[in-house]
Amino acid sequence: MKISEIKTYVLKAELENHGFGWSQRVTDRRQTAICEVVTDRGISGLGEAFYFGGPADIAAAIMKDALGPLLIGKDPFDTCVIWDSLYNYTRDQGMKGLTLSAISGIDIALWDIKGKALGLPVYKLLGGAYRNRARVYATGLYEPQNASNIADALAQEALGYKKEGFTGMKLKIGYGIRTDLKYIKAVREAIGEDLYLMVDANHAYNAAEAIRLAREMERFDIYWFEEPVPPEDVDGYLEVKQNSSILITGGECEYTRYGFRELINRRAVDILQPDLCATGGFSEMMKIIAMASAANVPVIPHVWGTNVGLAASLQLFAALPHFPERRFPQEPFFEYDRSPHPLRQGVTREKFVTEQGYLKIPDGPGLGVSLDMDFIKKYTAR
């Protein structure tokens, strides 16, 4: 079997009156870059490049035009060989960011091909399933742009997640300490004491501010404090971690085993959050997980995007080991984005539905999903 073609689809949709904000910016649209790797045997694989505020068009161009020609004629089963070749080809300027997101999309598609060719779900190729369903937490609670009272709107949104059966949810913060505490108080009072509440500052603070906020948040029983400081500030992470009783998490803005090496070796975070569609795909993610396992640092992947990225992340999650293994292990959470996204479900024929706070992990060949080409054509950017 040989790779014969690389296709990409850039999808874009306006949010109309459902725009939302977080500590860094406001968005009024969603978009994504999906990759399809075609083989001469008629088997195609799907992947998605991580997008959060950056240009999906560029990620698609890298996949198709910059890296695509290097793939033609290659054996899609040679995933590690191909990964090393693509990384080395771009490493002088592409060790992080959109280039790695593009490599991730391609790598995910190659693993999808392997699974389809063998008639096995990807998690089987990764070593088997520790679980067949994922306990999800809702990522939402962004800053609504059409609410007269933001705190009340967040409280109502949080109540909706509780009614849907979520046992945990994540609130965006980073708007200033007083404002953050106001929103946290409103959400905690709305959902009660039994549900997990996480907060994510999207690296809005310096270490001193983050420590002050962490101490103020302790009374609201916050499960973790995500990205308190900029990703480059590893010493800042350590400072916050050493001065807070709340778990400190981060890593969605980091890439490859090389980027995660310092976070792991210095124990800068309590939980690592690499994104499968950004950090290098399955081939690289399994190396990061192995490094984290050796240091006994838990991994709870960051998940964002459409059903293609979601399906891939669920395959990875099935094969995610316990940290540590024991008779009654702590089951990890799985991130389930619930923010407005007109493209999320429609890109695939298969749909994902939570049942009592869990998502079923697809057990069909490869990622377990296929593109809905009518939907793709409708939203493909021109």
C-alpha positions as CSV (number, residue, x, y, z in Angstrom):
1,M,0.0,0.0,0.0
2,K,1.3,3.5,-0.9
3,I,0.1,7.0,-0.2
4,S,-1.2,8.5,-3.5
5,E,-2.8,11.8,-2.5
6,I,-3.3,14.3,0.3
7,K,-6.6,16.2,0.5
8,T,-7.5,19.0,2.9
9,Y,-10.8,20.6,3.9
10,V,-10.9,24.1,5.5
11,L,-14.3,24.6,7.1
12,K,-15.6,27.9,8.5
13,A,-18.8,29.0,10.2
14,E,-20.0,32.2,11.8
15,L,-21.4,32.1,15.3
16,E,-23.9,34.9,14.7
17,N,-25.2,35.9,18.1
18,H,-23.3,33.1,20.0
19,G,-19.8,34.7,20.0
20,F,-17.7,34.1,23.1
21,G,-14.6,35.3,24.8
22,W,-11.8,34.2,27.1
23,S,-8.8,35.9,28.7
24,Q,-7.0,36.5,25.4
25,R,-9.6,37.4,22.8
26,V,-13.2,37.1,21.5
27,T,-14.3,35.0,18.6
28,D,-17.4,35.2,16.4
29,R,-16.6,32.1,14.2
30,R,-15.3,28.6,14.3
31,Q,-13.1,26.9,11.7
32,T,-11.0,23.8,11.3
33,A,-8.5,22.0,9.0
34,I,-9.2,18.4,8.2
35,C,-6.7,16.1,6.4
36,E,-7.5,13.1,4.3
37,V,-4.6,10.8,3.3
38,V,-5.6,8.6,0.3
39,T,-3.8,5.3,-0.7
40,D,-3.6,3.4,-3.9
41,R,-5.7,0.6,-2.2
42,G,-8.7,2.9,-1.8
43,I,-8.3,3.2,1.9
44,S,-8.3,6.8,3.2
45,G,-7.4,8.1,6.7
46,L,-8.7,11.2,8.5
47,G,-6.9,13.7,10.7
48,E,-7.5,17.1,12.2
49,A,-5.0,19.9,12.9
50,F,-5.5,21.8,16.1
51,Y,-6.9,25.2,15.6
52,F,-7.6,27.8,18.3
53,G,-7.7,31.3,17.0
54,G,-5.0,30.8,14.4
55,P,-5.5,30.5,10.6
56,A,-6.8,27.0,9.7
57,D,-6.0,27.8,6.0
58,I,-2.3,27.9,6.9
59,A,-2.4,24.5,8.7
60,A,-4.2,23.0,5.6
61,A,-1.6,24.5,3.2
62,I,1.2,23.0,5.3
63,M,-0.5,19.6,5.2
64,K,-1.3,19.6,1.5
65,D,1.3,21.7,-0.2
66,A,4.4,21.7,2.1
67,L,4.3,18.2,3.5
68,G,2.0,16.4,1.1
69,P,4.6,15.9,-1.7
70,L,6.9,14.3,0.8
71,L,4.3,11.6,1.5
72,I,3.5,10.5,-2.0
73,G,4.7,6.9,-2.6
74,K,5.3,6.2,1.1
75,D,4.0,3.2,3.0
76,P,1.3,4.6,5.5
77,F,2.3,1.9,8.0
78,D,5.7,3.5,8.4
79,T,4.2,6.1,10.9
80,C,7.3,6.6,13.0
81,V,9.6,6.8,10.0
82,I,7.3,9.4,8.3
83,W,7.0,11.4,11.5
84,D,10.7,11.7,12.0
85,S,11.2,12.6,8.3
86,L,8.5,15.4,8.4
87,Y,9.8,16.8,11.7
88,N,13.4,16.8,10.6
89,Y,12.4,18.5,7.3
90,T,10.7,21.4,9.2
91,R,12.6,21.4,12.5
92,D,14.8,24.5,11.7
93,Q,11.6,26.7,11.9
94,G,8.8,24.3,12.8
95,M,9.4,22.9,16.2
96,K,6.2,24.3,17.6
97,G,2.9,25.8,16.4
98,L,1.0,25.3,13.2
99,T,3.7,23.2,11.6
100,L,3.4,20.6,14.4
101,S,-0.4,20.8,14.2
102,A,-0.1,20.0,10.5
103,I,2.2,17.0,11.2
104,S,-0.3,15.9,13.9
105,G,-3.2,15.9,11.4
106,I,-1.2,13.8,8.9
107,D,0.0,11.4,11.6
108,I,-3.6,10.8,12.9
109,A,-4.7,10.1,9.3
110,L,-1.9,7.5,8.9
111,W,-3.0,5.7,12.1
112,D,-6.6,5.8,10.8
113,I,-5.4,4.1,7.6
114,K,-3.6,1.4,9.6
115,G,-6.6,0.7,11.7
116,K,-8.9,0.5,8.7
117,A,-6.5,-1.8,6.8
118,L,-6.3,-4.2,9.7
119,G,-9.9,-3.9,10.7
120,L,-9.0,-2.7,14.2
121,P,-9.7,0.5,16.2
122,V,-6.6,2.6,16.7
123,Y,-6.6,1.9,20.4
124,K,-5.8,-1.7,19.7
125,L,-2.7,-0.6,17.7
126,L,-1.7,1.6,20.6
127,G,-1.6,-1.4,23.0
128,G,-5.2,-2.0,23.9
129,A,-8.0,-0.3,25.9
130,Y,-7.8,0.5,29.6
131,R,-11.4,1.6,29.3
132,N,-14.2,1.6,26.7
133,R,-15.9,4.8,27.7
134,A,-14.7,8.2,28.8
135,R,-15.8,10.1,31.9
136,V,-16.3,13.6,30.4
137,Y,-16.1,17.1,31.9
138,A,-17.7,20.0,30.1
139,T,-15.5,22.7,28.7
140,G,-17.6,25.7,28.3
141,L,-18.4,28.7,30.5
142,Y,-16.7,31.1,28.3
143,E,-17.6,34.8,28.5
144,P,-20.9,35.2,26.6
145,Q,-21.0,38.3,24.4
146,N,-24.8,38.8,24.4
147,A,-25.5,38.6,28.2
148,S,-26.6,41.5,30.3
149,N,-25.3,39.8,33.5
150,I,-22.3,37.5,32.7
151,A,-22.2,35.9,36.2
152,D,-25.9,34.9,36.0
153,A,-25.5,33.6,32.4
154,L,-22.5,31.4,33.5
155,A,-24.5,30.1,36.4
156,Q,-27.4,29.1,34.1
157,E,-25.0,27.4,31.7
158,A,-23.4,25.5,34.5
159,L,-26.8,24.3,35.7
160,G,-27.5,23.0,32.2
161,Y,-24.3,20.9,32.3
162,K,-25.3,19.5,35.7
163,K,-28.8,18.5,34.3
164,E,-27.1,16.8,31.4
165,G,-25.2,14.5,33.8
166,F,-21.7,16.0,33.7
167,T,-19.9,15.4,36.9
168,G,-17.3,18.2,36.2
169,M,-17.0,21.4,34.2
170,K,-14.4,24.0,33.4
171,L,-14.8,27.7,33.7
172,K,-12.8,30.2,31.8
173,I,-11.1,32.9,34.0
174,G,-8.3,35.4,33.5
175,Y,-10.4,38.6,33.5
176,G,-8.8,40.0,36.6
177,I,-8.9,38.5,40.1
178,R,-12.0,40.2,41.4
179,T,-14.0,39.3,38.3
180,D,-12.7,35.8,38.3
181,L,-13.8,35.3,41.9
182,K,-17.2,36.7,41.1
183,Y,-17.7,34.2,38.3
184,I,-16.3,31.3,40.3
185,K,-18.6,32.0,43.2
186,A,-21.7,32.2,40.9
187,V,-20.9,28.9,39.2
188,R,-20.0,27.0,42.4
189,E,-23.2,28.2,44.2
190,A,-25.2,27.2,41.1
191,I,-23.9,23.6,40.8
192,G,-23.4,22.8,44.5
193,E,-20.5,21.1,46.3
194,D,-20.6,17.7,44.7
195,L,-19.5,18.5,41.2
196,Y,-15.9,19.0,40.1
197,L,-15.1,22.6,39.1
198,M,-11.9,23.4,37.1
199,V,-10.7,26.8,36.0
200,D,-8.6,27.9,33.0
201,A,-6.8,31.2,32.8
202,N,-5.3,30.6,29.4
203,H,-2.0,32.0,30.7
204,A,-3.4,35.4,31.7
205,Y,-1.4,36.0,34.9
206,N,2.1,36.2,36.2
207,A,3.1,34.0,39.1
208,A,2.4,36.5,41.8
209,E,-1.1,37.2,40.5
210,A,-1.8,33.5,40.0
211,I,-0.7,32.6,43.5
212,R,-2.9,35.3,45.0
213,L,-5.9,34.0,42.9
214,A,-5.2,30.4,43.8
215,R,-5.3,31.2,47.5
216,E,-8.6,33.0,47.1
217,M,-10.1,30.2,45.0
218,E,-9.3,27.5,47.6
219,R,-12.6,28.1,49.4
220,F,-14.5,27.2,46.3
221,D,-13.0,23.7,46.1
222,I,-11.4,24.1,42.7
223,Y,-10.1,20.8,41.3
224,W,-7.4,22.3,39.0
225,F,-6.1,25.6,37.9
226,E,-5.2,25.4,34.2
227,E,-2.5,27.5,32.5
228,P,-2.1,30.1,35.3
229,V,1.0,31.7,33.6
230,P,2.4,31.9,30.0
231,P,3.6,28.5,28.7
232,E,7.2,29.7,28.4
233,D,7.4,30.6,32.1
234,V,8.3,27.2,33.5
235,D,9.7,28.8,36.7
236,G,6.4,30.6,37.1
237,Y,4.6,27.3,36.9
238,L,6.8,25.9,39.6
239,E,6.3,28.9,41.8
240,V,2.5,28.7,41.5
241,K,2.6,24.9,42.1
242,Q,4.7,25.3,45.2
243,N,2.4,27.9,46.7
244,S,-1.0,26.4,46.0
245,S,-3.1,23.5,47.3
246,I,-5.0,23.4,44.0
247,L,-3.7,21.0,41.2
248,I,-1.8,23.0,38.6
249,T,-2.2,21.9,34.9
250,G,-0.8,22.9,31.6
251,G,0.6,21.8,28.3
252,E,-1.9,22.6,25.5
253,C,0.5,25.1,24.1
254,E,3.5,22.7,24.2
255,Y,4.7,20.5,21.4
256,T,6.5,17.1,21.0
257,R,8.5,15.1,23.5
258,Y,11.2,17.8,23.5
259,G,8.8,20.5,24.7
260,F,7.3,18.3,27.4
261,R,10.7,17.1,28.6
262,E,11.3,20.1,30.9
263,L,7.7,20.2,32.2
264,I,8.1,16.5,33.2
265,N,11.7,16.5,34.5
266,R,11.1,19.6,36.6
267,R,7.7,18.5,37.7
268,A,6.4,21.9,36.8
269,V,2.7,20.8,36.7
270,D,0.6,18.3,38.5
271,I,-1.2,17.2,35.3
272,L,0.0,17.4,31.7
273,Q,-2.4,18.4,29.0
274,P,-0.9,17.7,25.6
275,D,-3.3,18.0,22.6
276,L,-3.2,15.0,20.2
277,C,-4.0,17.3,17.2
278,A,-1.2,19.7,18.0
279,T,1.7,18.0,19.8
280,G,2.5,15.5,17.0
281,G,-0.3,13.0,16.7
282,F,-0.4,9.4,18.0
283,S,3.2,8.7,17.1
284,E,4.5,11.5,19.3
285,M,1.8,11.5,21.9
286,M,2.7,7.9,23.0
287,K,6.3,9.0,23.5
288,I,5.1,11.9,25.7
289,I,2.9,9.6,27.7
290,A,5.8,7.1,28.2
291,M,8.0,9.9,29.5
292,A,5.2,11.1,31.8
293,S,4.6,7.6,33.0
294,A,8.2,7.2,34.0
295,A,7.9,10.3,36.1
296,N,4.5,9.3,37.4
297,V,3.0,12.6,36.1
298,P,-0.7,12.1,35.1
299,V,-1.8,13.0,31.5
300,I,-5.3,14.3,30.8
301,P,-5.2,15.3,27.1
302,H,-6.5,18.7,25.9
303,V,-9.3,18.1,23.4
304,W,-10.7,20.7,21.0
305,G,-12.2,20.7,17.5
306,T,-14.6,18.6,15.5
307,N,-15.7,15.0,15.7
308,V,-12.6,14.0,13.8
309,G,-10.3,15.3,16.5
310,L,-12.7,14.1,19.1
311,A,-12.8,10.5,17.8
312,A,-9.0,10.5,17.5
313,S,-8.7,11.7,21.1
314,L,-11.1,9.1,22.3
315,Q,-8.9,6.4,20.7
316,L,-5.9,7.8,22.5
317,F,-7.9,8.0,25.8
318,A,-8.8,4.3,25.6
319,A,-5.1,3.5,25.6
320,L,-4.1,6.0,28.3
321,P,-2.6,4.1,31.3
322,H,-3.3,4.9,34.9
323,F,-1.0,7.1,36.9
324,P,-0.1,4.9,38.8
325,E,-1.6,1.5,38.1
326,R,-3.3,0.1,41.2
327,R,-6.2,-2.1,42.2
328,F,-8.7,0.8,42.3
329,P,-7.2,3.4,39.9
330,Q,-8.4,6.9,39.6
331,E,-10.2,7.2,36.3
332,P,-9.1,10.3,34.4
333,F,-11.4,12.9,33.0
334,F,-11.9,13.5,29.3
335,E,-12.3,17.0,28.0
336,Y,-15.6,17.5,26.0
337,D,-15.9,20.9,24.4
338,R,-19.5,22.3,24.7
339,S,-18.8,25.8,23.5
340,P,-20.7,27.0,20.4
341,H,-19.4,25.1,17.3
342,P,-21.6,24.7,14.2
343,L,-19.1,22.4,12.6
344,R,-18.4,19.9,15.4
345,Q,-21.0,17.2,14.9
346,G,-21.8,17.7,11.2
347,V,-18.4,16.8,9.8
348,T,-18.9,13.1,10.4
349,R,-21.8,10.7,9.7
350,E,-21.3,9.3,13.2
351,K,-22.6,11.5,16.2
352,F,-21.4,11.6,19.8
353,V,-23.9,11.7,22.6
354,T,-23.1,11.6,26.3
355,E,-24.8,9.0,28.5
356,Q,-24.8,9.6,32.2
357,G,-21.7,11.7,32.0
358,Y,-19.8,9.3,29.7
359,L,-18.9,9.1,26.0
360,K,-18.6,5.7,24.4
361,I,-15.2,5.2,22.7
362,P,-15.7,4.1,19.0
363,D,-14.7,0.5,18.4
364,G,-14.9,0.5,14.6
365,P,-11.8,0.3,12.4
366,G,-9.4,3.2,12.6
367,L,-10.8,6.3,14.3
368,G,-14.3,4.9,13.9
369,V,-15.7,7.9,12.0
370,S,-16.3,8.9,8.3
371,L,-16.8,12.3,6.7
372,D,-20.2,13.6,5.8
373,M,-19.2,15.0,2.4
374,D,-22.5,16.9,1.9
375,F,-21.8,18.8,5.1
376,I,-18.1,19.2,4.2
377,K,-19.0,20.7,0.9
378,K,-21.5,23.1,2.5
379,Y,-19.0,24.6,4.9
380,T,-15.7,24.3,2.9
381,A,-14.2,27.8,2.7
382,R,-13.6,29.2,-0.7
